[in-house]
Structure formats: C-alpha cells, structure tokens
C-alpha cells in the first residue's frame, strides 16, 4: 500500500511569502535585498553614465595609474578600510 502525503494547509501552500506587498508597507518588505538601495544604485549609475559615460576608459586608466603611483598605498588602505566596514 502506498503512503500518501497529507494535504497542505492553505496558509502554507508553498507560495512565496516575501513578495512585495501593495500599499504603504510595500517599501518595508525587503527580502534578500533592498529595493530602495537597488533603485538608488541604478539611478546613480545611470546619472554617472549620462555625465561621464564617454570617459570610462580614461577614468579607468587614471585609477590604475593612481594605484601604481605614490598615492597607491593610501588608496589600497582606504579600500581595505571600506571593505572591513562593509563586513560588519
């Protein structure tokens, strides 16, 4: 005789529970990411590309030169400090 699984109650029917809600609480539901931070980041990237999109290659080369130059040690230390702060 085969054993059957019991029916799943309606409140736990395997539907995602972290879907954005409509109404005033929708901004508070964040799940595994932050909707507000993602929106801000996307807007910032778009603004940057509108202002300086044609300069990206030059900016990258300037940054590489700065890392190889006299300020490189300070830049790497600042980067490590930011990474450490982000961890915790």
VMD Tcl script that builds the backbone (N, CA, C; Angstrom):
set m [mol new atoms 264]
animate dup $m
set s [atomselect $m all]
$s set {name element resname resid chain x y z} {
  {N N UNK 1 A 0.843 -1.180 0.000}
  {CA C UNK 1 A 0.000 0.000 0.000}
  {C C UNK 1 A 0.890 1.245 0.000}
  {N N UNK 2 A 0.590 2.215 -0.833}
  {CA C UNK 2 A 1.378 3.435 -0.953}
  {C C UNK 2 A 0.885 4.480 0.033}
  {N N UNK 3 A 1.863 5.122 0.656}
  {CA C UNK 3 A 1.503 6.167 1.624}
  {C C UNK 3 A 1.344 7.485 0.882}
  {N N UNK 4 A 0.250 8.203 1.146}
  {CA C UNK 4 A 0.001 9.492 0.504}
  {C C UNK 4 A 0.393 10.611 1.457}
  {N N UNK 5 A 0.886 11.695 0.875}
  {CA C UNK 5 A 1.220 12.867 1.680}
  {C C UNK 5 A -0.056 13.566 2.122}
  {N N UNK 6 A -0.048 14.100 3.342}
  {CA C UNK 6 A -1.240 14.823 3.799}
  {C C UNK 6 A -1.407 16.111 2.991}
  {N N UNK 7 A -2.633 16.593 2.858}
  {CA C UNK 7 A -2.852 17.836 2.119}
  {C C UNK 7 A -2.143 19.002 2.817}
  {N N UNK 8 A -1.684 19.942 2.026}
  {CA C UNK 8 A -1.010 21.117 2.569}
  {C C UNK 8 A -2.059 22.143 2.961}
  {N N UNK 9 A -1.989 22.630 4.207}
  {CA C UNK 9 A -2.965 23.641 4.626}
  {C C UNK 9 A -2.842 24.893 3.749}
  {N N UNK 10 A -3.926 25.622 3.517}
  {CA C UNK 10 A -3.903 26.790 2.634}
  {C C UNK 10 A -2.866 27.842 3.037}
  {N N UNK 11 A -2.620 28.046 4.327}
  {CA C UNK 11 A -1.680 29.081 4.743}
  {C C UNK 11 A -0.227 28.717 4.471}
  {N N UNK 12 A 0.049 27.456 4.138}
  {CA C UNK 12 A 1.418 27.048 3.822}
  {C C UNK 12 A 1.455 26.318 2.485}
  {N N UNK 13 A 0.846 26.864 1.484}
  {CA C UNK 13 A 0.737 26.189 0.200}
  {C C UNK 13 A 1.940 26.430 -0.717}
  {N N UNK 14 A 3.122 26.623 -0.107}
  {CA C UNK 14 A 4.378 26.798 -0.834}
  {C C UNK 14 A 4.418 28.052 -1.700}
  {N N UNK 15 A 3.585 28.991 -1.425}
  {CA C UNK 15 A 3.645 30.262 -2.138}
  {C C UNK 15 A 4.680 31.146 -1.477}
  {N N UNK 16 A 5.453 31.909 -2.260}
  {CA C UNK 16 A 6.451 32.797 -1.658}
  {C C UNK 16 A 5.797 33.783 -0.700}
  {N N UNK 17 A 6.453 33.984 0.422}
  {CA C UNK 17 A 5.887 34.898 1.412}
  {C C UNK 17 A 6.591 36.241 1.415}
  {N N UNK 18 A 7.666 36.377 0.634}
  {CA C UNK 18 A 8.402 37.639 0.663}
  {C C UNK 18 A 8.134 38.490 -0.575}
  {N N UNK 19 A 7.001 38.269 -1.213}
  {CA C UNK 19 A 6.632 39.087 -2.356}
  {C C UNK 19 A 6.304 40.498 -1.888}
  {N N UNK 20 A 6.648 41.499 -2.700}
  {CA C UNK 20 A 6.301 42.870 -2.320}
  {C C UNK 20 A 4.799 43.001 -2.136}
  {N N UNK 21 A 4.416 43.651 -1.112}
  {CA C UNK 21 A 3.016 43.881 -0.809}
  {C C UNK 21 A 2.591 45.202 -1.448}
  {N N UNK 22 A 1.316 45.330 -1.762}
  {CA C UNK 22 A 0.856 46.620 -2.259}
  {C C UNK 22 A 0.404 47.441 -1.062}
  {N N UNK 23 A 0.465 48.734 -1.203}
  {CA C UNK 23 A 0.046 49.601 -0.111}
  {C C UNK 23 A 1.221 50.201 0.616}
  {N N UNK 24 A 0.968 50.837 1.751}
  {CA C UNK 24 A 2.002 51.584 2.454}
  {C C UNK 24 A 3.147 50.737 2.995}
  {N N UNK 25 A 2.952 49.431 3.203}
  {CA C UNK 25 A 4.013 48.606 3.747}
  {C C UNK 25 A 4.950 48.060 2.677}
  {N N UNK 26 A 4.674 48.302 1.397}
  {CA C UNK 26 A 5.476 47.706 0.339}
  {C C UNK 26 A 6.935 48.136 0.405}
  {N N UNK 27 A 7.241 49.318 0.885}
  {CA C UNK 27 A 8.616 49.771 0.975}
  {C C UNK 27 A 9.376 49.050 2.082}
  {N N UNK 28 A 8.676 48.466 3.031}
  {CA C UNK 28 A 9.330 47.811 4.162}
  {C C UNK 28 A 9.711 46.373 3.860}
  {N N UNK 29 A 9.052 45.737 2.895}
  {CA C UNK 29 A 9.360 44.357 2.552}
  {C C UNK 29 A 10.617 44.372 1.708}
  {N N UNK 30 A 11.701 43.805 2.233}
  {CA C UNK 30 A 12.976 43.878 1.537}
  {C C UNK 30 A 13.456 42.504 1.088}
  {N N UNK 31 A 13.043 41.441 1.745}
  {CA C UNK 31 A 13.513 40.117 1.344}
  {C C UNK 31 A 15.014 40.004 1.473}
  {N N UNK 32 A 15.674 39.479 0.435}
  {CA C UNK 32 A 17.115 39.283 0.486}
  {C C UNK 32 A 17.880 40.467 -0.072}
  {N N UNK 33 A 17.196 41.500 -0.454}
  {CA C UNK 33 A 17.847 42.692 -0.986}
  {C C UNK 33 A 17.073 43.915 -0.555}
  {N N UNK 34 A 17.570 45.040 -0.919}
  {CA C UNK 34 A 16.905 46.286 -0.574}
  {C C UNK 34 A 16.418 46.937 -1.854}
  {N N UNK 35 A 15.109 47.012 -2.007}
  {CA C UNK 35 A 14.538 47.625 -3.201}
  {C C UNK 35 A 14.986 49.083 -3.323}
  {N N UNK 36 A 14.998 49.774 -2.222}
  {CA C UNK 36 A 15.381 51.194 -2.223}
  {C C UNK 36 A 16.855 51.353 -2.600}
  {N N UNK 37 A 17.720 50.533 -2.043}
  {CA C UNK 37 A 19.150 50.621 -2.369}
  {C C UNK 37 A 19.394 50.275 -3.834}
  {N N UNK 38 A 18.690 49.284 -4.351}
  {CA C UNK 38 A 18.839 48.907 -5.756}
  {C C UNK 38 A 18.399 50.044 -6.665}
  {N N UNK 39 A 17.290 50.655 -6.322}
  {CA C UNK 39 A 16.778 51.787 -7.112}
  {C C UNK 39 A 17.777 52.945 -7.083}
  {N N UNK 40 A 18.295 53.258 -5.903}
  {CA C UNK 40 A 19.280 54.343 -5.775}
  {C C UNK 40 A 20.537 54.036 -6.585}
  {N N UNK 41 A 21.024 52.806 -6.491}
  {CA C UNK 41 A 22.223 52.415 -7.223}
  {C C UNK 41 A 21.998 52.548 -8.731}
  {N N UNK 42 A 20.886 52.018 -9.214}
  {CA C UNK 42 A 20.588 52.096 -10.647}
  {C C UNK 42 A 20.516 53.543 -11.125}
  {N N UNK 43 A 19.900 54.400 -10.329}
  {CA C UNK 43 A 19.806 55.820 -10.685}
  {C C UNK 43 A 21.187 56.468 -10.700}
  {N N UNK 44 A 22.020 56.135 -9.713}
  {CA C UNK 44 A 23.369 56.704 -9.650}
  {C C UNK 44 A 24.218 56.265 -10.843}
  {N N UNK 45 A 24.139 54.994 -11.221}
  {CA C UNK 45 A 24.897 54.505 -12.371}
  {C C UNK 45 A 24.420 55.200 -13.642}
  {N N UNK 46 A 23.117 55.309 -13.794}
  {CA C UNK 46 A 22.561 55.966 -14.972}
  {C C UNK 46 A 23.006 57.431 -15.047}
  {N N UNK 47 A 22.948 58.131 -13.920}
  {CA C UNK 47 A 23.391 59.531 -13.886}
  {C C UNK 47 A 24.871 59.653 -14.228}
  {N N UNK 48 A 25.692 58.774 -13.667}
  {CA C UNK 48 A 27.129 58.807 -13.939}
  {C C UNK 48 A 27.393 58.604 -15.429}
  {N N UNK 49 A 26.733 57.616 -16.012}
  {CA C UNK 49 A 26.956 57.337 -17.429}
  {C C UNK 49 A 26.480 58.479 -18.316}
  {N N UNK 50 A 25.426 59.161 -17.919}
  {CA C UNK 50 A 24.964 60.322 -18.691}
  {C C UNK 50 A 25.995 61.444 -18.636}
  {N N UNK 51 A 26.585 61.636 -17.450}
  {CA C UNK 51 A 27.545 62.726 -17.272}
  {C C UNK 51 A 28.918 62.386 -17.827}
  {N N UNK 52 A 29.395 61.149 -17.600}
  {CA C UNK 52 A 30.793 60.838 -17.903}
  {C C UNK 52 A 30.979 59.527 -18.641}
  {N N UNK 53 A 29.927 59.047 -19.274}
  {CA C UNK 53 A 29.976 57.756 -19.956}
  {C C UNK 53 A 31.071 57.645 -20.995}
  {N N UNK 54 A 31.353 58.722 -21.700}
  {CA C UNK 54 A 32.379 58.693 -22.719}
  {C C UNK 54 A 33.794 58.685 -22.159}
  {N N UNK 55 A 33.927 58.866 -20.857}
  {CA C UNK 55 A 35.242 58.955 -20.226}
  {C C UNK 55 A 35.636 57.693 -19.448}
  {N N UNK 56 A 34.841 56.661 -19.499}
  {CA C UNK 56 A 35.064 55.494 -18.642}
  {C C UNK 56 A 36.459 54.900 -18.834}
  {N N UNK 57 A 36.883 54.723 -20.067}
  {CA C UNK 57 A 38.218 54.147 -20.319}
  {C C UNK 57 A 39.311 55.036 -19.725}
  {N N UNK 58 A 39.206 56.345 -19.924}
  {CA C UNK 58 A 40.203 57.270 -19.383}
  {C C UNK 58 A 40.199 57.240 -17.859}
  {N N UNK 59 A 39.015 57.217 -17.263}
  {CA C UNK 59 A 38.920 57.168 -15.805}
  {C C UNK 59 A 39.541 55.885 -15.250}
  {N N UNK 60 A 39.329 54.775 -15.944}
  {CA C UNK 60 A 39.911 53.503 -15.509}
  {C C UNK 60 A 41.433 53.560 -15.585}
  {N N UNK 61 A 41.966 54.130 -16.651}
  {CA C UNK 61 A 43.420 54.245 -16.784}
  {C C UNK 61 A 44.000 55.188 -15.737}
  {N N UNK 62 A 43.267 56.276 -15.446}
  {CA C UNK 62 A 43.712 57.206 -14.400}
  {C C UNK 62 A 43.747 56.514 -13.033}
  {N N UNK 63 A 42.734 55.696 -12.768}
  {CA C UNK 63 A 42.675 54.976 -11.490}
  {C C UNK 63 A 43.823 53.974 -11.384}
  {N N UNK 64 A 44.104 53.293 -12.472}
  {CA C UNK 64 A 45.211 52.337 -12.473}
  {C C UNK 64 A 46.539 53.056 -12.223}
  {N N UNK 65 A 46.715 54.205 -12.866}
  {CA C UNK 65 A 47.943 54.980 -12.682}
  {C C UNK 65 A 48.062 55.465 -11.234}
  {N N UNK 66 A 46.935 55.858 -10.640}
  {CA C UNK 66 A 46.957 56.310 -9.247}
  {C C UNK 66 A 47.363 55.176 -8.311}
  {N N UNK 67 A 46.865 53.968 -8.573}
  {CA C UNK 67 A 47.239 52.819 -7.745}
  {C C UNK 67 A 48.722 52.478 -7.872}
  {N N UNK 68 A 49.276 52.709 -9.057}
  {CA C UNK 68 A 50.693 52.432 -9.280}
  {C C UNK 68 A 51.588 53.582 -8.837}
  {N N UNK 69 A 50.999 54.731 -8.553}
  {CA C UNK 69 A 51.776 55.911 -8.193}
  {C C UNK 69 A 51.977 56.043 -6.697}
  {N N UNK 70 A 52.445 57.238 -6.278}
  {CA C UNK 70 A 52.769 57.477 -4.872}
  {C C UNK 70 A 51.574 57.368 -3.922}
  {N N UNK 71 A 50.370 57.581 -4.437}
  {CA C UNK 71 A 49.188 57.501 -3.563}
  {C C UNK 71 A 48.587 56.099 -3.501}
  {N N UNK 72 A 49.178 55.162 -4.207}
  {CA C UNK 72 A 48.642 53.806 -4.276}
  {C C UNK 72 A 48.472 53.134 -2.929}
  {N N UNK 73 A 49.456 53.279 -2.065}
  {CA C UNK 73 A 49.366 52.643 -0.740}
  {C C UNK 73 A 48.183 53.202 0.056}
  {N N UNK 74 A 48.002 54.524 0.018}
  {CA C UNK 74 A 46.866 55.141 0.718}
  {C C UNK 74 A 45.532 54.698 0.122}
  {N N UNK 75 A 45.473 54.585 -1.196}
  {CA C UNK 75 A 44.232 54.154 -1.855}
  {C C UNK 75 A 43.885 52.721 -1.478}
  {N N UNK 76 A 44.885 51.839 -1.470}
  {CA C UNK 76 A 44.628 50.443 -1.092}
  {C C UNK 76 A 44.213 50.334 0.381}
  {N N UNK 77 A 44.815 51.149 1.239}
  {CA C UNK 77 A 44.434 51.142 2.665}
  {C C UNK 77 A 42.998 51.621 2.837}
  {N N UNK 78 A 42.616 52.651 2.085}
  {CA C UNK 78 A 41.242 53.166 2.160}
  {C C UNK 78 A 40.254 52.125 1.647}
  {N N UNK 79 A 40.633 51.416 0.593}
  {CA C UNK 79 A 39.767 50.360 0.062}
  {C C UNK 79 A 39.573 49.250 1.092}
  {N N UNK 80 A 40.655 48.841 1.744}
  {CA C UNK 80 A 40.558 47.786 2.755}
  {C C UNK 80 A 39.700 48.232 3.935}
  {N N UNK 81 A 39.855 49.479 4.337}
  {CA C UNK 81 A 39.044 50.012 5.430}
  {C C UNK 81 A 37.564 49.991 5.074}
  {N N UNK 82 A 37.240 50.357 3.849}
  {CA C UNK 82 A 35.833 50.333 3.397}
  {C C UNK 82 A 35.307 48.903 3.359}
  {N N UNK 83 A 36.122 47.960 2.891}
  {CA C UNK 83 A 35.705 46.548 2.863}
  {C C UNK 83 A 35.449 46.017 4.277}
  {N N UNK 84 A 36.344 46.361 5.192}
  {CA C UNK 84 A 36.184 45.919 6.579}
  {C C UNK 84 A 34.910 46.488 7.194}
  {N N UNK 85 A 34.637 47.730 6.915}
  {CA C UNK 85 A 33.434 48.377 7.452}
  {C C UNK 85 A 32.183 47.753 6.868}
  {N N UNK 86 A 32.231 47.384 5.603}
  {CA C UNK 86 A 31.068 46.782 4.941}
  {C C UNK 86 A 30.751 45.403 5.494}
  {N N UNK 87 A 31.748 44.703 6.003}
  {CA C UNK 87 A 31.532 43.350 6.539}
  {C C UNK 87 A 30.759 43.362 7.848}
  {N N UNK 88 A 30.866 44.450 8.559}
  {CA C UNK 88 A 30.270 44.277 9.803}
  {C C UNK 88 A 29.697 45.227 10.650}
}
mol reanalyze $m
mol bondsrecalc $m
mol representation Tube
mol addrep $m
